[in-house]
Amino acid sequence: MLLEYLMRNEGTVLSRSMILEHVWNTDMDPFTNTIDSHMLSLRRKIGRSYKKKLIHTVLGKGYRMDQP
């Protein structure tokens, strides 16, 4: 679900709150490390296939996925 949501919103900065709401469908604390741990896992899984980083952290804003 996380990868799908990032891909559907490619190029758009998604806040932690937006990700929690759309992927986990909950109003959890946006400062939880749930998102961080899932992003790390996702980066490890898909990052090996590409020389260019696909998932970027936008400090103070959220995350953004770019084209390979």
C-alpha positions in Angstrom: 0.0 0.0 0.0 2.8 2.4 0.8 4.6 1.9 -2.5 1.3 2.2 -4.4 0.4 5.5 -2.6 3.9 6.9 -3.3 3.7 5.9 -7.0 0.2 7.3 -7.4 1.5 10.6 -6.1 4.8 10.7 -7.9 6.6 14.0 -7.6 4.3 15.2 -4.9 5.6 15.8 -1.3 3.4 13.7 1.0 3.3 14.6 4.7 3.5 12.0 7.4 -0.1 12.7 8.3 -1.2 12.1 4.7 0.7 8.9 4.5 -0.8 7.6 7.8 -4.3 8.6 6.8 -4.2 7.0 3.3 -2.0 3.9 3.9 -2.8 2.9 7.5 -6.3 4.6 7.5 -5.8 6.0 11.0 -5.1 9.2 12.9 -2.0 7.9 14.7 0.6 10.2 16.0 2.5 11.6 12.9 5.7 11.5 15.0 5.6 7.8 15.4 8.5 5.9 13.8 6.2 3.6 11.9 6.6 5.6 8.7 10.4 5.8 9.1 10.8 2.0 9.5 8.5 1.3 6.5 10.3 3.8 4.3 13.7 2.3 5.3 12.4 -1.2 4.4 10.9 0.0 1.1 14.1 1.9 0.2 16.2 -1.3 0.8 13.8 -3.4 -1.3 13.5 -1.1 -4.4 16.7 0.9 -4.1 19.1 -1.9 -5.2 17.6 -1.9 -8.7 18.3 1.7 -9.5 21.4 4.0 -9.4 19.2 7.0 -8.7 17.3 7.3 -5.4 13.6 7.0 -5.9 12.3 7.9 -2.5 13.4 11.3 -1.0 12.9 12.7 2.4 11.9 16.4 2.2 13.0 17.8 5.6 10.1 19.3 7.6 7.6 18.3 4.9 7.5 14.5 4.3 8.5 12.2 1.5 8.5 12.3 -2.3 8.9 9.6 -4.9 10.6 10.3 -8.3 10.7 8.5 -11.5 13.5 5.9 -12.0 
